[in-house]
């Protein structure tokens, strides 16, 4: 599907409710599936990826039904052997987290995914799970993953990668393992797993970059899911770079392990204010007000990268409108996403007139640049790249044609409608 984006000449105005956080939605349905009794999930994400997690849990015997804005989960606290392969669709989160849960079950299972997911690296979870006693066969460390359920034992694992998916996988395996499981990472990656496991009564503790979990039974809970700051990022950037804009993003998650983009915007001199800050189901939440701003370049590197890894494509768009040279480095894991996001972002932004070059672990962007548009750009089956290009199109001099725009539905089916509501 091709989408044509025209320049926004009047500015973005008004307020929107950002859709539910996908990371928290994945975890909510998986974790409540492990809790004996009835749990209620409010504001579950309707993106295709979280729905993949929901369908996998249903295939494992969990009773789940939607009632208006509520997802009601009923579980015996035990999963059942599946009668078919467990289809993770395009969701790496589903595949990596479920592999940790399934490794310690008393049955065998197979996790499969679509063409894109089947190319993504799974060695990062297979290796530590194997150290715990898991038995997983793969296609050269890629999907499908054939998992033979085993009795697991705890390990002390030091990860070279700051990855919430790897961390969560090992902690979930540790819930069902004998002894104590320690996971240490170089920087603290997003910590929704730790917060939710604690909220649900797990035996878990955090000490700086190390998380420790012991065998635990989870308790059913009501979980209210806040808006996704990764989704809010596109509106944050658009509000900052489209002249005459002033918008409010309501009920947005402000978990400190996810707010790297707000720190970058502050560093660049962007006008962003937090309103009505509060805590909901263990997570920090608030409303974000954004106004059009004059921006200055900065360097983005080190321990902030895991806290904004998914936002880097749209941050690259932001950097095209900042005076000076913005350098993004230490982001080599972008090459292992739905696409090689470093190469894809550089290739497509160059087409529309951005002064951007590729490095091994990020980008160098010179601004401020007038983006020209008037061309066709590609999404590489990557939802975040599609949305980043949409935001860029709002300031291009000529209409921008985006091929494969339907990939936005993977994570954010309401994306276009919400932008339209701010452009009236």
BELQUI-V118011 format. One record per residue. PSI is psi in whole degrees, 0 to 359 (none if undefined). Layout:
# BELQUI-V118011
PSI, PSI
This chain:
# BELQUI-V118011
129, 136, 130, 125, 127, 154, 136, 114, 349, 349, 158, 131, 147, 198, 152, 153, 117, 133, 164, 145, 126, 319, 317, 324, 314, 309, 322, 314, 323, 313, 320, 335, 338, 357, 133, 122, 196, 129, 150, 126, 119, 133, 44, 138, 137, 12, 154, 325, 307, 326, 330, 318, 318, 314, 324, 316, 323, 322, 336, 14, 7, 139, 120, 132, 147, 134, 102, 241, 11, 142, 116, 122, 125, 128, 149, 355, 355, 141, 155, 152, 129, 150, 358, 173, 152, 107, 113, 0, 236, 9, 106, 326, 315, 311, 316, 317, 318, 330, 325, 320, 316, 336, 331, 13, 169, 31, 169, 154, 162, 124, 126, 167, 179, 182, 319, 311, 327, 351, 355, 149, 129, 0, 325, 335, 328, 318, 307, 324, 321, 324, 335, 357, 6, 153, 106, 124, 139, 176, 85, 51, 26, 166, 154, 151, 117, 114, 120, 114, 134, 163, 120, 159, 151, 156, 165, 111, 127, 112, 137, 343, 134, 99, 120, 327, 316, 313, 312, 319, 312, 322, 321, 322, 322, 334, 333, 21, 152, 137, 200, 138, 123, 133, 123, 134, 159, 324, 160, 114, 176, 139, 30, 326, 312, 316, 314, 322, 320, 317, 330, 12, 16, 156, 87, 144, 154, 132, 99, 244, 6, 132, 136, 132, 144, 165, 129, 153, 131, 149, 142, 147, 163, 125, 120, 122, 127, 174, 152, 117, 336, 326, 322, 333, 323, 325, 323, 310, 316, 317, 328, 330, 344, 116, 145, 21, 145, 113, 159, 130, 111, 151, 48, 136, 135, 30, 126, 337, 0, 354, 25, 324, 325, 325, 320, 316, 318, 317, 326, 353, 17, 148, 94, 129, 143, 128, 147, 56, 135, 174, 130, 122, 40, 348, 143, 132, 153, 179, 140, 124, 129, 136, 149, 137, 154, 131, 151, 147, 161, 174, 134, 115, 171, 221, 353, 338, 313, 341, 2, 20, 319, 340, 355, 324, 317, 334, 327, 321, 315, 317, 335, 342, 13, 137, 125, 194, 117, 130, 126, 121, 175, 23, 33, 338, 347, 337, 349, 24, 200, 332, 175, 93, 334, 306, 317, 314, 314, 313, 313, 322, 328, 324, 327, 8, 8, 145, 86, 139, 153, 139, 174, 329, 25, 217, 160, 124, 125, 131, 177, 142, 138, 116, 133, 317, 209, 20, 173, 136, 159, 154, 346, 35, 28, 112, 320, 325, 319, 315, 325, 319, 326, 313, 318, 322, 334, 341, 7, 144, 323, 158, 142, 128, 119, 117, 141, 31, 342, 344, 345, 327, 341, 318, 339, 68, 338, 1, 304, 320, 320, 320, 320, 324, 338, 355, 7, none
